[in-house]
Amino acid sequence: MIRISPSPFDPGGELSVFEKAAGDAGAVVSFLGRVRGEETKAAVTALYLEHYPGVTERMLGELETEARGRWAIAEPLIIHRVGELNPGEPIVFVCVSARHRRDAFEAADFLMDYLKTKALFWKKEITSDGERWIEPRAEDYSDAARWNERDKDN
Amino acid sequence: MARILFFGRLADLAGGRTRELQIGDSVRNLRELVDLIAKGDARLGAALREKSVQTIINERVSTGEAISDSDEIAFLPPVSGG
């Protein structure tokens, strides 16, 4: 399930609903991404996020399908915030359930790598030094590339 | 009228997220569209020509470059979600 949320969400409540829906799955993995309070020494006062309505959701749906083709997992939950956010606020939440933990861990990791480098979101940081649009770090791209390398190995 | 969408820093440069543009017969592909935009705003034109900028035509990742007056064309700078 994909949810793009213009307002704050409650990860604890979401996880508990997801867990119930997971039935007797042996493993549930969740990842919560939050707004960092500082970036390159400047204090972050707010973050602004936008997406491409309709297209972002469709591509995330395709991503979920891909993850389910790679690992034995149930339908994952992806919640992503848009709009204005404050430091410490939840920005992204990914939940995956599976019979066994390895599938759940890896699928969650894969979904996050995609969300950082390919999903259609744009993030502007408002700091004490001014505003700037963020781009993925080199590590984000190399993290995402791990999954392609694995495809070659198989 | 073609509908042009800008995201992220491109929207800041364009001074807005959407722009309706009469592209007529003189604009048949993406390159000519960018040339037309660059005529009115050289800085925006240069930003749209950067290699890292992706385009989506009518909500589909563009494989061809042909466009027409009824299309929605989105210019996407590098993404930064999560």
gemmi code that builds the backbone of each chain (N, CA, C; Angstrom):
import gemmi

chains = {
    "A": [
        ("MET", (0.847, -1.195, 0.000), (0.000, 0.000, 0.000), (0.886, 1.250, 0.000)),
        ("ILE", (0.475, 2.214, -0.815), (1.257, 3.440, -0.952), (0.442, 4.591, -0.370)),
        ("ARG", (1.047, 5.393, 0.440), (0.338, 6.582, 0.909), (1.262, 7.792, 0.902)),
        ("ILE", (0.866, 8.815, 0.145), (1.610, 10.079, 0.148), (0.795, 10.995, 1.051)),
        ("SER", (1.416, 11.454, 2.120), (0.642, 12.169, 3.125), (1.066, 13.634, 3.269)),
        ("PRO", (0.124, 14.559, 3.049), (0.450, 15.980, 3.231), (0.441, 16.405, 4.704)),
        ("SER", (-0.005, 15.481, 5.597), (-0.037, 15.842, 7.017), (0.726, 14.794, 7.831)),
        ("PRO", (1.134, 15.141, 9.067), (1.920, 14.205, 9.877), (1.191, 12.875, 10.085)),
        ("PHE", (1.953, 11.786, 10.234), (1.346, 10.481, 10.526), (1.988, 9.901, 11.774)),
        ("ASP", (1.334, 8.870, 12.312), (1.787, 8.258, 13.557), (2.360, 6.876, 13.259)),
        ("PRO", (3.697, 6.752, 13.205), (4.312, 5.482, 12.817), (3.925, 4.337, 13.754)),
        ("GLY", (3.805, 4.620, 15.062), (3.437, 3.573, 16.022), (2.072, 2.991, 15.702)),
        ("GLY", (1.119, 3.870, 15.459), (-0.239, 3.434, 15.132), (-0.265, 2.675, 13.818)),
        ("GLU", (0.491, 3.171, 12.836), (0.535, 2.525, 11.516), (1.131, 1.124, 11.631)),
        ("LEU", (2.195, 1.001, 12.442), (2.867, -0.293, 12.598), (1.917, -1.294, 13.250)),
        ("SER", (1.166, -0.818, 14.219), (0.273, -1.741, 14.904), (-0.841, -2.254, 13.975)),
        ("VAL", (-1.354, -1.376, 13.110), (-2.351, -1.808, 12.113), (-1.717, -2.807, 11.131)),
        ("PHE", (-0.484, -2.483, 10.704), (0.213, -3.353, 9.739), (0.455, -4.737, 10.345)),
        ("GLU", (0.891, -4.743, 11.613), (1.164, -6.008, 12.306), (-0.063, -6.886, 12.379)),
        ("LYS", (-1.190, -6.268, 12.708), (-2.437, -7.052, 12.790), (-2.757, -7.669, 11.440)),
        ("ALA", (-2.601, -6.853, 10.373), (-2.918, -7.322, 9.025), (-1.939, -8.397, 8.567)),
        ("ALA", (-0.758, -8.446, 9.201), (0.269, -9.412, 8.783), (-0.069, -10.829, 9.225)),
        ("GLY", (-1.109, -10.976, 10.035), (-1.563, -12.313, 10.433), (-0.474, -13.089, 11.137)),
        ("ASP", (-0.188, -14.304, 10.620), (0.793, -15.143, 11.322), (2.174, -15.116, 10.653)),
        ("ALA", (2.453, -14.035, 9.884), (3.788, -13.900, 9.281), (4.833, -13.938, 10.395)),
        ("GLY", (5.959, -14.608, 10.143), (6.977, -14.772, 11.183), (7.835, -13.543, 11.405)),
        ("ALA", (7.841, -12.612, 10.445), (8.732, -11.456, 10.557), (8.053, -10.184, 10.081)),
        ("VAL", (8.239, -9.108, 10.841), (7.806, -7.779, 10.402), (8.992, -6.844, 10.583)),
        ("VAL", (9.404, -6.189, 9.498), (10.495, -5.213, 9.563), (9.919, -3.855, 9.219)),
        ("SER", (10.279, -2.838, 10.016), (9.844, -1.488, 9.663), (11.036, -0.543, 9.713)),
        ("PHE", (11.015, 0.467, 8.865), (12.040, 1.512, 8.889), (11.345, 2.855, 8.936)),
        ("LEU", (11.791, 3.689, 9.869), (11.253, 5.044, 9.974), (12.367, 6.042, 9.679)),
        ("GLY", (12.162, 6.899, 8.679), (13.105, 7.973, 8.378), (12.552, 9.268, 8.951)),
        ("ARG", (13.407, 10.047, 9.637), (12.968, 11.294, 10.265), (13.810, 12.462, 9.749)),
        ("VAL", (13.285, 13.642, 9.896), (14.004, 14.842, 9.456), (15.158, 15.110, 10.422)),
        ("ARG", (16.391, 15.166, 9.866), (17.555, 15.465, 10.696), (17.539, 16.927, 11.138)),
        ("GLY", (18.093, 17.147, 12.314), (18.064, 18.507, 12.873), (19.185, 19.389, 12.385)),
        ("GLU", (20.241, 18.778, 11.797), (21.297, 19.625, 11.264), (21.927, 18.980, 10.041)),
        ("GLU", (22.447, 19.782, 9.152), (23.025, 19.307, 7.905), (24.218, 20.209, 7.630)),
        ("THR", (25.392, 19.597, 7.432), (26.627, 20.366, 7.207), (26.719, 21.590, 8.130)),
        ("LYS", (26.551, 21.308, 9.400), (26.738, 22.287, 10.492), (25.676, 23.376, 10.594)),
        ("ALA", (24.833, 23.517, 9.561), (23.784, 24.535, 9.667), (22.539, 23.898, 10.279)),
        ("ALA", (21.883, 24.596, 11.171), (20.668, 24.073, 11.795), (19.536, 24.071, 10.768)),
        ("VAL", (18.862, 22.921, 10.657), (17.727, 22.831, 9.734), (16.478, 23.318, 10.462)),
        ("THR", (15.833, 24.318, 9.894), (14.615, 24.813, 10.542), (13.374, 24.132, 9.975)),
        ("ALA", (13.416, 23.752, 8.703), (12.279, 23.052, 8.100), (12.718, 22.361, 6.819)),
        ("LEU", (11.858, 21.442, 6.377), (12.103, 20.722, 5.136), (10.830, 20.854, 4.317)),
        ("TYR", (10.989, 21.042, 3.007), (9.812, 21.110, 2.152), (9.932, 20.012, 1.105)),
        ("LEU", (8.860, 19.223, 0.956), (8.898, 18.092, 0.024), (7.776, 18.156, -0.970)),
        ("GLU", (8.078, 17.880, -2.236), (7.010, 17.814, -3.230), (7.142, 16.535, -4.046)),
        ("HIS", (6.052, 16.160, -4.732), (6.066, 14.964, -5.567), (5.282, 15.252, -6.849)),
        ("TYR", (5.217, 14.260, -7.729), (4.492, 14.395, -8.994), (3.205, 13.590, -8.819)),
        ("PRO", (2.117, 14.247, -8.394), (0.892, 13.526, -8.050), (0.456, 12.589, -9.174)),
        ("GLY", (0.112, 11.377, -8.810), (-0.325, 10.388, -9.796), (0.846, 9.560, -10.280)),
        ("VAL", (1.894, 10.219, -10.727), (3.028, 9.496, -11.305), (3.898, 8.892, -10.196)),
        ("THR", (4.155, 9.666, -9.147), (4.945, 9.141, -8.024), (4.274, 7.890, -7.453)),
        ("GLU", (2.967, 7.963, -7.235), (2.233, 6.833, -6.658), (2.292, 5.613, -7.584)),
        ("ARG", (2.101, 5.852, -8.895), (2.098, 4.722, -9.824), (3.459, 4.019, -9.834)),
        ("MET", (4.545, 4.836, -9.834), (5.872, 4.231, -9.879), (6.190, 3.483, -8.581)),
        ("LEU", (5.678, 3.993, -7.453), (5.892, 3.274, -6.193), (5.113, 1.954, -6.188)),
        ("GLY", (3.953, 1.956, -6.823), (3.184, 0.716, -6.949), (3.967, -0.320, -7.748)),
        ("GLU", (4.619, 0.138, -8.819), (5.442, -0.774, -9.631), (6.625, -1.297, -8.818)),
        ("LEU", (7.154, -0.415, -7.958), (8.273, -0.813, -7.092), (7.841, -1.918, -6.119)),
        ("GLU", (6.657, -1.761, -5.540), (6.154, -2.794, -4.623), (6.020, -4.126, -5.348)),
        ("THR", (5.512, -4.059, -6.582), (5.374, -5.288, -7.371), (6.739, -5.921, -7.609)),
        ("GLU", (7.740, -5.076, -7.903), (9.086, -5.613, -8.140), (9.632, -6.283, -6.868)),
        ("ALA", (9.439, -5.628, -5.724), (9.929, -6.189, -4.462), (9.273, -7.542, -4.188)),
        ("ARG", (7.985, -7.642, -4.504), (7.278, -8.902, -4.251), (7.716, -9.993, -5.214)),
        ("GLY", (8.268, -9.589, -6.372), (8.798, -10.576, -7.295), (10.159, -11.092, -6.839)),
        ("ARG", (10.900, -10.253, -6.087), (12.244, -10.635, -5.669), (12.257, -11.411, -4.359)),
        ("TRP", (11.346, -11.066, -3.442), (11.347, -11.699, -2.126), (9.964, -12.244, -1.786)),
        ("ALA", (9.942, -13.239, -0.919), (8.658, -13.819, -0.496), (8.075, -12.965, 0.631)),
        ("ILE", (7.451, -11.856, 0.233), (6.888, -10.918, 1.211), (5.424, -10.659, 0.879)),
        ("ALA", (4.690, -10.182, 1.887), (3.310, -9.755, 1.645), (3.354, -8.313, 1.128)),
        ("GLU", (2.195, -7.725, 0.827), (2.182, -6.361, 0.298), (2.779, -5.389, 1.322)),
        ("PRO", (3.832, -4.659, 0.942), (4.463, -3.741, 1.887), (3.612, -2.482, 2.105)),
        ("LEU", (3.957, -1.729, 3.124), (3.346, -0.417, 3.358), (4.433, 0.649, 3.179)),
        ("ILE", (4.141, 1.646, 2.349), (5.063, 2.777, 2.190), (4.274, 4.049, 2.453)),
        ("ILE", (4.707, 4.810, 3.450), (4.097, 6.116, 3.692), (5.195, 7.158, 3.489)),
        ("HIS", (4.911, 8.178, 2.709), (5.904, 9.230, 2.480), (5.239, 10.580, 2.657)),
        ("ARG", (5.880, 11.443, 3.425), (5.337, 12.776, 3.636), (5.647, 13.711, 2.475)),
        ("VAL", (4.756, 14.666, 2.243), (5.051, 15.821, 1.388), (4.636, 17.061, 2.166)),
        ("GLY", (4.993, 18.224, 1.643), (4.647, 19.471, 2.326), (5.769, 19.926, 3.238)),
        ("GLU", (5.413, 20.687, 4.252), (6.452, 21.230, 5.128), (6.617, 20.371, 6.375)),
        ("LEU", (7.863, 20.056, 6.719), (8.156, 19.199, 7.872), (9.161, 19.873, 8.795)),
        ("ASN", (9.096, 19.509, 10.070), (10.027, 20.045, 11.049), (11.019, 18.975, 11.481)),
        ("PRO", (12.202, 19.374, 12.002), (13.182, 18.390, 12.473), (12.544, 17.407, 13.460)),
        ("GLY", (12.913, 16.135, 13.320), (12.394, 15.095, 14.202), (11.106, 14.466, 13.702)),
        ("GLU", (10.443, 15.105, 12.748), (9.170, 14.560, 12.251), (9.409, 13.364, 11.332)),
        ("PRO", (8.511, 12.358, 11.371), (8.607, 11.231, 10.438), (8.458, 11.717, 8.997)),
        ("ILE", (9.323, 11.214, 8.133), (9.242, 11.620, 6.718), (8.903, 10.426, 5.841)),
        ("VAL", (9.452, 9.250, 6.183), (9.155, 8.052, 5.393), (9.031, 6.858, 6.326)),
        ("PHE", (8.103, 5.945, 5.998), (7.889, 4.761, 6.827), (7.643, 3.580, 5.903)),
        ("VAL", (8.438, 2.538, 6.096), (8.319, 1.341, 5.264), (8.108, 0.134, 6.164)),
        ("CYS", (7.088, -0.668, 5.904), (6.842, -1.900, 6.675), (6.753, -3.081, 5.713)),
        ("VAL", (7.427, -4.160, 6.082), (7.407, -5.377, 5.265), (7.177, -6.582, 6.176)),
        ("SER", (6.302, -7.474, 5.762), (6.132, -8.716, 6.519), (6.426, -9.903, 5.618)),
        ("ALA", (6.951, -10.965, 6.249), (7.329, -12.169, 5.500), (7.296, -13.363, 6.444)),
        ("ARG", (7.401, -14.542, 5.873), (7.481, -15.737, 6.728), (8.782, -15.713, 7.517)),
        ("HIS", (9.873, -15.288, 6.833), (11.192, -15.308, 7.480), (11.857, -13.936, 7.436)),
        ("ARG", (12.729, -13.670, 8.408), (13.261, -12.318, 8.573), (14.113, -11.817, 7.396)),
        ("ARG", (14.912, -12.701, 6.764), (15.844, -12.245, 5.733), (15.097, -11.561, 4.586)),
        ("ASP", (14.010, -12.170, 4.145), (13.210, -11.568, 3.062), (12.695, -10.194, 3.481)),
        ("ALA", (12.223, -10.080, 4.723), (11.653, -8.811, 5.186), (12.728, -7.733, 5.295)),
        ("PHE", (13.901, -8.091, 5.868), (15.002, -7.128, 5.993), (15.442, -6.622, 4.615)),
        ("GLU", (15.698, -7.572, 3.718), (16.243, -7.193, 2.406), (15.246, -6.379, 1.593)),
        ("ALA", (13.986, -6.768, 1.630), (12.980, -6.032, 0.853), (12.847, -4.604, 1.392)),
        ("ALA", (12.889, -4.435, 2.704), (12.779, -3.090, 3.286), (13.979, -2.238, 2.868)),
        ("ASP", (15.165, -2.844, 2.887), (16.395, -2.170, 2.492), (16.317, -1.720, 1.022)),
        ("PHE", (15.852, -2.648, 0.181), (15.680, -2.383, -1.250), (14.690, -1.238, -1.476)),
        ("LEU", (13.549, -1.282, -0.797), (12.532, -0.234, -0.973), (13.110, 1.124, -0.570)),
        ("MET", (13.868, 1.163, 0.520), (14.446, 2.441, 0.969), (15.486, 2.966, -0.019)),
        ("ASP", (16.313, 2.064, -0.572), (17.313, 2.507, -1.546), (16.639, 3.141, -2.755)),
        ("TYR", (15.532, 2.542, -3.179), (14.786, 3.097, -4.313), (14.191, 4.453, -3.936)),
        ("LEU", (13.614, 4.514, -2.740), (12.973, 5.767, -2.306), (13.970, 6.918, -2.253)),
        ("LYS", (15.241, 6.604, -1.923), (16.259, 7.652, -1.826), (16.776, 8.112, -3.186)),
        ("THR", (16.728, 7.242, -4.192), (17.421, 7.579, -5.442), (16.528, 7.652, -6.684)),
        ("LYS", (15.349, 7.012, -6.645), (14.554, 6.962, -7.879), (13.130, 7.465, -7.722)),
        ("ALA", (12.574, 7.367, -6.523), (11.173, 7.777, -6.355), (11.061, 9.282, -6.611)),
        ("LEU", (9.932, 9.700, -7.197), (9.783, 11.096, -7.613), (9.361, 11.996, -6.446)),
        ("PHE", (10.378, 12.362, -5.647), (10.198, 13.338, -4.575), (11.333, 14.339, -4.673)),
        ("TRP", (11.044, 15.576, -4.303), (12.087, 16.606, -4.274), (12.022, 17.301, -2.924)),
        ("LYS", (13.206, 17.497, -2.356), (13.293, 17.923, -0.968), (14.114, 19.206, -0.878)),
        ("LYS", (13.539, 20.200, -0.278), (14.258, 21.463, -0.081), (14.502, 21.660, 1.405)),
        ("GLU", (15.759, 21.987, 1.716), (16.134, 22.168, 3.103), (16.166, 23.653, 3.416)),
        ("ILE", (15.511, 24.028, 4.486), (15.543, 25.428, 4.887), (16.381, 25.492, 6.157)),
        ("THR", (17.582, 26.084, 6.060), (18.505, 26.119, 7.199), (18.764, 27.565, 7.616)),
        ("SER", (19.528, 27.684, 8.697), (19.888, 29.028, 9.167), (20.727, 29.760, 8.116)),
        ("ASP", (21.346, 28.992, 7.182), (22.170, 29.609, 6.122), (21.395, 29.898, 4.841)),
        ("GLY", (20.140, 29.512, 4.773), (19.346, 29.723, 3.553), (18.694, 28.429, 3.091)),
        ("GLU", (18.182, 28.446, 1.836), (17.470, 27.280, 1.305), (18.312, 26.556, 0.273)),
        ("ARG", (18.145, 25.226, 0.198), (18.785, 24.519, -0.915), (18.038, 23.219, -1.212)),
        ("TRP", (17.976, 22.881, -2.512), (17.376, 21.615, -2.932), (18.408, 20.519, -2.735)),
        ("ILE", (17.956, 19.390, -2.199), (18.856, 18.282, -1.880), (18.930, 17.334, -3.078)),
        ("GLU", (20.127, 16.738, -3.265), (20.275, 15.665, -4.246), (20.856, 14.457, -3.528)),
        ("PRO", (20.624, 13.247, -4.056), (21.155, 12.064, -3.369), (22.674, 12.162, -3.208)),
        ("ARG", (23.194, 11.554, -2.124), (24.639, 11.496, -1.919), (25.180, 10.330, -2.748)),
        ("ALA", (26.503, 10.321, -2.970), (27.114, 9.232, -3.742), (26.788, 7.879, -3.102)),
        ("GLU", (26.753, 7.833, -1.754), (26.454, 6.569, -1.053), (25.042, 6.089, -1.380)),
        ("ASP", (24.118, 7.037, -1.563), (22.746, 6.628, -1.871), (22.704, 5.888, -3.203)),
        ("TYR", (23.471, 6.419, -4.190), (23.494, 5.774, -5.510), (24.191, 4.411, -5.434)),
        ("SER", (25.319, 4.334, -4.678), (26.023, 3.047, -4.622), (25.196, 2.026, -3.838)),
        ("ASP", (24.458, 2.480, -2.818), (23.559, 1.563, -2.099), (22.527, 0.977, -3.058)),
        ("ALA", (21.938, 1.849, -3.887), (20.893, 1.401, -4.814), (21.473, 0.454, -5.866)),
        ("ALA", (22.735, 0.700, -6.264), (23.350, -0.110, -7.326), (23.619, -1.538, -6.860)),
        ("ARG", (23.698, -1.756, -5.527), (23.943, -3.115, -5.012), (22.926, -4.114, -5.561)),
        ("TRP", (21.680, -3.659, -5.727), (20.630, -4.593, -6.140), (20.791, -4.997, -7.595)),
        ("ASN", (21.330, -4.110, -8.421), (21.585, -4.470, -9.825), (22.746, -5.448, -9.915)),
        ("GLU", (23.788, -5.218, -9.079), (24.937, -6.124, -9.096), (24.494, -7.524, -8.720)),
        ("ARG", (23.583, -7.580, -7.760), (23.093, -8.889, -7.334), (22.362, -9.592, -8.476)),
        ("ASP", (21.636, -8.797, -9.293), (20.942, -9.395, -10.442), (21.931, -10.057, -11.389)),
        ("LYS", (23.112, -9.381, -11.561), (24.113, -9.916, -12.484), (24.684, -11.231, -11.964)),
        ("ASP", (24.863, -11.291, -10.606), (25.430, -12.495, -9.995), (24.512, -13.701, -10.178)),
        ("ASN", (23.203, -13.438, -10.177), (22.253, -14.564, -10.209), (22.085, -15.130, -11.617)),
    ],
    "B": [
        ("MET", (-2.859, 23.808, -26.296), (-1.808, 24.290, -25.397), (-1.106, 23.113, -24.737)),
        ("ALA", (0.214, 23.140, -24.768), (0.962, 22.119, -24.039), (1.097, 22.570, -22.592)),
        ("ARG", (1.088, 21.577, -21.701), (1.220, 21.884, -20.285), (2.618, 21.461, -19.858)),
        ("ILE", (3.386, 22.423, -19.350), (4.761, 22.138, -18.941), (4.808, 22.127, -17.415)),
        ("LEU", (5.400, 21.071, -16.847), (5.527, 20.990, -15.390), (6.996, 21.058, -14.995)),
        ("PHE", (7.268, 21.827, -13.951), (8.627, 21.909, -13.410), (8.602, 21.455, -11.956)),
        ("PHE", (9.628, 20.721, -11.548), (9.700, 20.270, -10.152), (11.011, 20.731, -9.518)),
        ("GLY", (11.004, 20.732, -8.184), (12.216, 21.050, -7.427), (12.806, 22.384, -7.818)),
        ("ARG", (14.135, 22.404, -7.954), (14.806, 23.686, -8.240), (14.397, 24.266, -9.595)),
        ("LEU", (13.919, 23.396, -10.512), (13.484, 23.900, -11.821), (12.231, 24.765, -11.672)),
        ("ALA", (11.359, 24.403, -10.704), (10.155, 25.213, -10.463), (10.545, 26.581, -9.905)),
        ("ASP", (11.555, 26.598, -9.038), (12.039, 27.884, -8.504), (12.575, 28.759, -9.632)),
        ("LEU", (13.364, 28.131, -10.526), (13.951, 28.873, -11.648), (12.879, 29.391, -12.610)),
        ("ALA", (11.853, 28.553, -12.828), (10.794, 28.914, -13.780), (9.814, 29.915, -13.172)),
        ("GLY", (9.898, 30.061, -11.855), (8.983, 30.982, -11.184), (7.581, 30.401, -11.058)),
        ("GLY", (7.477, 29.084, -11.096), (6.170, 28.431, -10.941), (6.255, 26.982, -11.339)),
        ("ARG", (5.247, 26.225, -10.938), (5.257, 24.792, -11.161), (4.697, 24.398, -12.529)),
        ("THR", (3.782, 25.187, -13.061), (3.187, 24.840, -14.357), (3.212, 26.047, -15.290)),
        ("ARG", (3.231, 25.727, -16.561), (3.220, 26.771, -17.575), (2.454, 26.239, -18.781)),
        ("GLU", (1.487, 27.000, -19.267), (0.764, 26.601, -20.482), (1.496, 27.272, -21.633)),
        ("LEU", (1.766, 26.502, -22.651), (2.579, 27.037, -23.739), (1.991, 26.621, -25.087)),
        ("GLN", (1.775, 27.629, -25.939), (1.331, 27.346, -27.305), (2.573, 26.941, -28.082)),
        ("ILE", (2.678, 25.670, -28.448), (3.934, 25.285, -29.089), (3.825, 25.198, -30.610)),
        ("GLY", (2.594, 25.113, -31.108), (2.393, 25.189, -32.555), (3.169, 24.163, -33.355)),
        ("ASP", (3.429, 24.499, -34.610), (4.081, 23.551, -35.518), (5.594, 23.630, -35.454)),
        ("SER", (6.097, 24.707, -34.879), (7.553, 24.904, -34.900), (8.259, 24.001, -33.892)),
        ("VAL", (7.495, 23.501, -32.910), (8.099, 22.639, -31.889), (7.609, 21.208, -32.070)),
        ("ARG", (8.514, 20.325, -32.486), (8.096, 18.946, -32.724), (8.700, 17.955, -31.742)),
        ("ASN", (9.743, 18.398, -31.053), (10.379, 17.467, -30.108), (10.886, 18.222, -28.876)),
        ("LEU", (11.403, 17.459, -27.931), (11.827, 18.042, -26.650), (12.912, 19.094, -26.821)),
        ("ARG", (13.851, 18.811, -27.717), (14.959, 19.747, -27.914), (14.435, 21.113, -28.381)),
        ("GLU", (13.461, 21.062, -29.303), (12.901, 22.324, -29.798), (12.071, 23.028, -28.730)),
        ("LEU", (11.433, 22.240, -27.861), (10.686, 22.840, -26.757), (11.639, 23.585, -25.814)),
        ("VAL", (12.749, 22.938, -25.490), (13.727, 23.572, -24.595), (14.303, 24.821, -25.262)),
        ("ASP", (14.543, 24.756, -26.571), (15.032, 25.937, -27.302), (14.036, 27.093, -27.174)),
        ("LEU", (12.749, 26.771, -27.311), (11.713, 27.800, -27.220), (11.685, 28.427, -25.821)),
        ("ILE", (11.768, 27.561, -24.787), (11.773, 28.080, -23.407), (13.025, 28.928, -23.173)),
        ("ALA", (14.152, 28.474, -23.717), (15.426, 29.185, -23.523), (15.407, 30.570, -24.150)),
        ("LYS", (14.621, 30.730, -25.215), (14.518, 32.043, -25.868), (13.963, 33.086, -24.903)),
        ("GLY", (12.984, 32.632, -24.070), (12.379, 33.551, -23.112), (13.163, 33.640, -21.816)),
        ("ASP", (13.950, 32.599, -21.515), (14.646, 32.546, -20.231), (15.884, 31.664, -20.380)),
        ("ALA", (17.014, 32.296, -20.649), (18.246, 31.552, -20.955), (18.703, 30.695, -19.771)),
        ("ARG", (18.520, 31.217, -18.559), (18.984, 30.480, -17.369), (18.177, 29.190, -17.184)),
        ("LEU", (16.875, 29.318, -17.344), (16.008, 28.136, -17.238), (16.341, 27.149, -18.354)),
        ("GLY", (16.536, 27.670, -19.558), (16.884, 26.812, -20.691), (18.140, 26.008, -20.416)),
        ("ALA", (19.157, 26.659, -19.855), (20.420, 25.972, -19.546), (20.188, 24.884, -18.496)),
        ("ALA", (19.343, 25.194, -17.504), (19.071, 24.213, -16.440), (18.337, 22.996, -17.008)),
        ("LEU", (17.429, 23.225, -17.968), (16.665, 22.116, -18.554), (17.545, 21.224, -19.429)),
        ("ARG", (18.662, 21.797, -19.929), (19.554, 21.026, -20.810), (20.540, 20.171, -20.023)),
        ("GLU", (20.586, 20.347, -18.696), (21.538, 19.553, -17.913), (21.232, 18.071, -18.064)),
        ("LYS", (22.305, 17.268, -18.101), (22.161, 15.812, -18.320), (21.332, 15.137, -17.248)),
        ("SER", (21.392, 15.681, -16.035), (20.698, 15.032, -14.908), (19.186, 15.249, -14.950)),
        ("VAL", (18.717, 16.124, -15.855), (17.276, 16.403, -15.914), (16.567, 15.337, -16.754)),
        ("GLN", (15.532, 14.731, -16.153), (14.740, 13.708, -16.857), (13.430, 14.323, -17.318)),
        ("THR", (12.827, 13.706, -18.334), (11.530, 14.206, -18.787), (10.493, 13.086, -18.769)),
        ("ILE", (9.281, 13.480, -18.485), (8.148, 12.554, -18.536), (7.088, 13.214, -19.414)),
        ("ILE", (6.645, 12.473, -20.446), (5.628, 13.016, -21.342), (4.320, 12.269, -21.098)),
        ("ASN", (3.259, 13.025, -20.832), (1.950, 12.433, -20.536), (2.043, 11.332, -19.477)),
        ("GLU", (2.788, 11.634, -18.439), (2.917, 10.774, -17.254), (3.661, 9.466, -17.505)),
        ("ARG", (4.327, 9.338, -18.643), (5.113, 8.135, -18.912), (6.552, 8.562, -19.163)),
        ("VAL", (7.499, 7.784, -18.627), (8.907, 8.090, -18.859), (9.121, 8.080, -20.368)),
        ("SER", (9.678, 9.173, -20.900), (9.689, 9.334, -22.345), (10.733, 8.448, -23.004)),
        ("THR", (10.288, 7.722, -24.010), (11.215, 6.900, -24.773), (11.556, 7.631, -26.072)),
        ("GLY", (10.548, 8.224, -26.675), (10.791, 9.041, -27.855), (10.844, 10.498, -27.457)),
        ("GLU", (11.046, 11.373, -28.388), (11.162, 12.782, -28.071), (10.059, 13.617, -28.697)),
        ("ALA", (9.209, 12.983, -29.517), (8.190, 13.752, -30.227), (7.142, 14.283, -29.262)),
        ("ILE", (6.748, 15.537, -29.438), (5.698, 16.111, -28.604), (4.715, 16.887, -29.473)),
        ("SER", (3.508, 17.088, -28.916), (2.531, 17.885, -29.645), (1.868, 18.862, -28.688)),
        ("ASP", (1.012, 19.694, -29.242), (0.408, 20.800, -28.497), (-0.531, 20.342, -27.372)),
        ("SER", (-0.920, 19.061, -27.383), (-1.858, 18.597, -26.353), (-1.160, 17.818, -25.235)),
        ("ASP", (0.171, 17.801, -25.264), (0.917, 16.976, -24.305), (1.176, 17.671, -22.975)),
        ("GLU", (1.380, 16.829, -21.951), (1.895, 17.329, -20.678), (3.351, 16.886, -20.592)),
        ("ILE", (4.240, 17.845, -20.449), (5.673, 17.533, -20.429), (6.250, 17.966, -19.090)),
        ("ALA", (6.822, 17.003, -18.361), (7.367, 17.314, -17.036), (8.886, 17.253, -17.068)),
        ("PHE", (9.530, 18.264, -16.489), (10.989, 18.296, -16.359), (11.352, 18.012, -14.907)),
        ("LEU", (12.171, 16.965, -14.712), (12.478, 16.509, -13.360), (13.972, 16.617, -13.048)),
        ("PRO", (14.347, 17.407, -12.063), (15.745, 17.427, -11.630), (16.025, 16.164, -10.803)),
        ("PRO", (17.279, 15.914, -10.391), (17.554, 14.712, -9.586), (16.631, 14.662, -8.364)),
        ("VAL", (16.132, 13.456, -8.068), (15.147, 13.302, -6.992), (15.848, 13.255, -5.629)),
        ("SER", (15.079, 13.448, -4.590), (15.645, 13.372, -3.237), (14.563, 13.018, -2.226)),
        ("GLY", (14.088, 11.777, -2.308), (13.075, 11.340, -1.343), (13.703, 10.680, -0.136)),
        ("GLY", (12.872, 10.068, 0.688), (13.304, 9.292, 1.855), (13.821, 10.133, 2.990)),
    ],
}
model = gemmi.Model(1)
for chain_id, residues in chains.items():
    chain = gemmi.Chain(chain_id)
    for i, (resn, *xyz) in enumerate(residues, 1):
        res = gemmi.Residue()
        res.name, res.seqid = resn, gemmi.SeqId(i, " ")
        for name, pos in zip(("N", "CA", "C"), xyz):
            atom = gemmi.Atom()
            atom.name, atom.element = name, gemmi.Element(name[0])
            atom.pos, atom.b_iso = gemmi.Position(*pos), 0.0
            res.add_atom(atom)
        chain.add_residue(res)
    model.add_chain(chain)
structure = gemmi.Structure()
structure.add_model(model)
structure.setup_entities()
